[in-house]
Amino acid sequence: MNTKGITLTRHILLEQRAHPSATGELSTLLAQIGLATKLITRAVNRAGLVDILGVTGAVNVHGEEVKRLDEYANQTFLNVFGHSGLVCTLISEEMEVPRHLPENCSQGKYTLFFDPLDGSSNIDVNGTIGTIFSIHHRLNGDAHGTKQEWLRSGSEQVAAGYVIYGPGTLLVYTAGKGVHGFTLDPSIGEFLLSHENIRIPARGKTYSINEGNYPVWQTPTRSLIDYLKEKDSGTGRPYSSRYVGALVADFHRTLLQGGIFLYPGDMKNPQGKLRLLYEAAPLAFVAEQAGGRAVTGTERIMDIRPTELHQRVPLLIGSPEDVALAEEFYTGRKKRDRERRKTSHRTD
Ligand code: P6P
């Protein structure tokens, strides 16, 4: 298929034809996410020129200061999806409780989870930031509008993805049939297919983690990172370190080039920093659809059913071989193997 000039909307409609039962609402919802993120792109690209940088003075539910662009991005989603008829409930990192859009609930079939602007700390220094989204079917009957509707496992997602605001704006999504990337052409205001059927390399050469947390790392994390730094050309080590400090940027590099991103639990924050519903789970869906893996260290991210809306989880995500290696450290298999080898050397 000639993929030249395929817009996001046309690609979604082509994908939709593969699902005869599809009603087009998901296609329209994804196209609306495209609209919201075009508006955010415009604000991000002009941030230095208009009075939109800096903080609002507010603190969000996580105790983090809210940047003015965070608030703008969140409000953009509220504006785009209000009266859209598509989404009955919006759940955002920037909102303590779900936002119901009653005008949509008669026909809105979906619940939208999103981190409107991830990586805020990079905004004021012109760094790469992003938006992450996750789409679930809304529940009907008594379950509608209850915690049961919001506390969903990643495996129930209908679609998920992210938009990365870097040198270019790129939207990457999956609806369960592979992962596809679209680059925004600002001259026509369209997302055009640029990365069809993204597959993550089986293994990479980089690890991505905040090394400043080393003093509070738990033993498996220290042992894994020390292992990746050891020289052993037979196993492709040492790995290089790459860390932007914005999840979307670090994940996107890992998705395209391979390797592993980690935000593990540590002795200060056993559940780590990243949130399950609108950060870890959507990226886990993308990673798995591209042939990668996403775990807490001992559990598949997509299997976790949250008990709290803004629940955090440890996240290890990336190439299947690199994540499998990491799991050996968190499940203790690697430690036992290395001890066995030491013992066998001593008795040799
Ligand atoms: P740290 C950004 O604030 C964020 O939520 C993610 O985008 C990013 O991966 C992480 O926090 C960075 O956290 O502790 O390394 O600054």
Boltz pocket constraint, residues with backbone or C-beta under 6 A from the ligand:
constraints:
  - pocket:
      binder: B
      contacts: [[A, 118], [A, 119], [A, 120], [A, 121], [A, 210], [A, 245], [A, 246], [A, 247], [A, 248], [A, 263], [A, 273]]
      max_distance: 6.0
